Amino acid sequence: MSEAGKGILAIVAACTIWGLATLYYKALAEVPPLEVLAHRTVWTFVFFGILLALQGRFGGAVTLLRGPLRGRVWLAAGIVAVNWGLFIWAIQTGHAVQASLGYYIFPLVSVVLGVLVLGERLTRGQGMAVGLAAGAVILLTYGLGVAPWVALALAFSFAPYMLIKKQMAAAAAVSVTAEVMLLLPLAVLWLALAHGGVVAGGWFGQDAFVTAMLPLSGLITGGPLILFSWGAQRVRLSTLGLVQYLNPTLQAISAVLVFREAFTGWHVAAFSLIWGALALYSLEGWRQERALRNAVTSAGTSGTVL
């Protein structure tokens, strides 16, 4: 299997875990979102710390923070903290449908970033797909009387993070460890305030179910982040966006069938436009890849000596 194929499989696995993670965070709905975010940061650091220590690579994360890429690491850490926190809040407070919409929009935001930042070419069909996605957001805003801010915030926060990860020439586990290492002091401080009664919370150690569940956030976060970061370095930005569909699909199914969130006619119309946009973009991507394969085959054939 090619490196790109391995990358796609890794991202599929990551998106499956992310898509089903809504069930996990909904089960922790009684715990304040910032406390869940703090635990997610702490336990993710523990997960990666043990992994890298066993591999003898923990020092690589420290070196990364001191090297020329430290600015990107700081930026990635800040973006992912916002994205994590917003996602946890959205699931806990009944905005899982919007969260799924955000991750449907995200691949098309990635397409635009690929054009603006990486110079990737946008075909007419791909441009139409982006236009349909914009139309879906406008339609939903008109129908519900308010813009889907949660969806937009998630899409426009995760897309830059993905772009930074693609351009970061560092091992996936090492770079993610460096990111959570930067967030760790803030997480520990917040938990100290919660358990000290300064802010609401302090659930760890007070409830058996919650105490058992919170450490799992490290595994749920660390596993797919390794897979995603590893895969992102091996596929094109446009291809990376295509594989994201599994994540929001699982989120949407959970939101409607499990959480029983409202899914109005306006949602149906907007999501239909999004699905049409993604189908159109996927078709364009398939045509491009087929044309490239044919060109390579033709070049190889023309160069054969008879």
KABEL-V728559 format. One record per residue. SS is DSSP state (H for helix, E for strand, - for the rest). NEAR is the number of other ideal C-beta (glycine too) atoms within 12 Angstrom. D_CENTER is the distance of its C-alpha to the mean C-alpha in Angstrom with 1 decimal. Layout:
((SS,NEAR,D_CENTER) (SS,NEAR,D_CENTER))
This chain:
((-,10,24.7) (-,11,23.5) (H,15,20.8) (H,21,18.7) (H,16,19.3) (H,18,18.3) (H,30,15.0) (H,29,14.3) (H,23,15.3) (H,31,13.1) (H,42,9.9) (H,29,11.6) (H,25,12.3) (H,37,8.8) (H,36,7.8) (H,27,11.1) (H,30,10.7) (H,41,7.7) (H,35,9.8) (H,26,12.8) (H,36,11.7) (H,41,12.9) (H,25,16.3) (H,33,16.1) (H,41,15.4) (H,32,17.9) (H,27,20.4) (-,35,20.2) (-,25,20.8) (-,20,24.0) (-,35,22.4) (-,27,21.6) (H,30,17.9) (H,29,18.6) (H,35,20.4) (H,43,17.6) (H,38,15.3) (H,39,18.1) (H,46,18.5) (H,43,14.9) (H,41,15.5) (H,33,18.9) (H,32,18.3) (H,42,15.4) (H,38,17.9) (H,28,20.6) (H,31,18.6) (H,39,18.0) (H,28,21.4) (H,19,23.3) (H,29,21.6) (H,31,22.4) (H,18,25.8) (H,12,26.7) (H,18,25.9) (-,10,27.7) (-,24,24.8) (H,24,24.1) (H,19,26.2) (H,28,23.8) (H,35,21.3) (H,19,24.2) (H,22,25.4) (H,34,22.1) (H,28,22.4) (H,16,25.9) (-,20,25.5) (-,13,24.9) (-,26,21.1) (H,23,21.2) (H,19,20.5) (H,28,17.2) (H,37,16.3) (H,23,17.4) (H,25,15.4) (H,41,12.1) (H,37,13.2) (H,22,14.0) (H,29,10.9) (H,37,8.7) (H,31,11.6) (H,23,11.7) (H,37,8.2) (H,39,8.9) (H,33,12.4) (H,34,12.0) (H,45,10.0) (H,40,12.7) (H,31,15.3) (H,38,14.4) (H,41,14.7) (H,29,17.8) (-,21,19.5) (-,19,19.4) (-,32,16.8) (H,41,14.6) (H,40,15.8) (H,43,14.5) (H,47,11.1) (H,44,11.2) (H,45,12.7) (H,42,10.1) (H,48,7.6) (H,48,10.8) (H,46,11.6) (H,44,8.6) (H,43,10.0) (H,48,13.3) (H,41,12.4) (H,44,11.3) (H,45,14.7) (H,31,16.5) (H,31,15.1) (H,33,16.2) (H,22,19.6) (H,17,20.0) (H,19,18.9) (H,20,19.4) (-,10,22.2) (-,24,21.0) (-,18,23.3) (-,27,22.6) (-,22,25.0) (H,15,26.7) (H,25,24.8) (H,34,21.4) (H,21,22.8) (H,24,23.9) (H,38,20.5) (H,35,19.1) (H,24,22.2) (H,30,21.8) (H,42,18.3) (H,25,20.0) (H,23,22.8) (H,37,20.8) (H,37,19.6) (H,20,23.3) (H,26,24.6) (H,37,22.6) (H,21,23.6) (H,16,27.2) (H,21,27.3) (H,25,25.9) (-,10,27.5) (-,16,24.4) (-,20,21.3) (-,36,18.0) (H,23,17.0) (H,36,14.3) (H,42,12.6) (H,31,13.3) (H,30,12.2) (H,43,8.7) (H,42,8.7) (H,29,10.7) (H,34,9.0) (H,42,5.5) (H,35,7.8) (H,31,10.2) (H,38,8.2) (H,44,7.4) (H,32,11.1) (H,34,12.4) (H,43,11.1) (H,37,12.8) (H,25,15.9) (-,32,16.2) (-,18,19.0) (-,32,18.4) (-,26,17.8) (H,38,14.3) (H,34,15.7) (H,36,17.9) (H,44,15.5) (H,45,13.1) (H,44,16.4) (H,43,17.6) (H,42,14.8) (H,43,15.4) (H,36,19.1) (H,31,19.1) (H,37,17.7) (H,29,20.0) (H,17,23.2) (H,23,21.8) (H,34,20.4) (H,21,23.9) (H,19,25.7) (H,32,24.0) (H,32,24.9) (H,20,28.4) (H,20,28.8) (H,29,27.7) (H,21,30.0) (-,13,32.7) (-,10,32.8) (-,13,32.0) (-,18,28.9) (-,17,28.3) (-,30,26.8) (-,26,27.7) (-,27,26.9) (-,29,26.5) (-,16,30.0) (-,16,31.2) (-,17,29.8) (H,11,29.8) (H,15,26.9) (H,26,24.6) (H,17,25.8) (H,15,25.0) (H,28,21.5) (H,41,20.1) (-,25,20.3) (H,28,18.2) (H,40,15.2) (H,31,15.5) (H,24,15.5) (H,36,12.7) (H,44,10.4) (H,35,12.3) (H,30,12.7) (H,34,9.3) (H,46,8.4) (H,34,11.8) (H,32,11.3) (H,40,8.2) (H,40,10.0) (H,32,13.2) (H,33,12.4) (H,41,11.1) (-,29,14.5) (-,27,16.4) (-,34,15.5) (-,28,15.9) (H,40,13.4) (H,36,14.7) (H,34,14.5) (H,43,10.9) (H,46,10.3) (H,37,12.7) (H,41,11.2) (-,45,8.2) (H,32,11.1) (H,29,11.4) (H,41,8.5) (H,40,10.0) (H,30,13.4) (H,30,13.4) (H,44,12.3) (H,34,15.1) (H,22,17.6) (H,29,17.2) (H,36,17.5) (H,23,20.6) (H,18,22.3) (H,20,21.7) (-,29,21.2) (-,13,23.6) (-,27,22.0) (-,17,23.8) (-,25,23.1) (-,17,25.8) (H,14,27.3) (H,25,25.4) (H,29,22.1) (H,20,23.5) (H,23,24.5) (H,37,21.3) (H,36,19.2) (H,22,21.9) (H,32,21.6) (H,42,17.9) (H,29,18.6) (H,24,21.5) (H,36,19.5) (H,38,17.1) (H,24,20.2) (H,28,22.0) (H,40,19.4) (H,27,19.2) (H,21,23.0) (H,30,23.2) (H,33,20.9) (H,20,23.2) (H,18,26.2) (H,24,25.3) (H,20,24.6) (H,14,27.9) (H,15,29.8) (H,16,28.6) (H,14,29.7) (H,14,33.0) (H,14,33.6) (H,14,33.1) (H,14,35.4) (H,13,37.9) (H,12,37.9) (H,12,38.5) (H,12,41.2) (H,11,43.0) (-,10,43.1) (-,9,44.9) (-,6,48.5) (-,5,50.8))
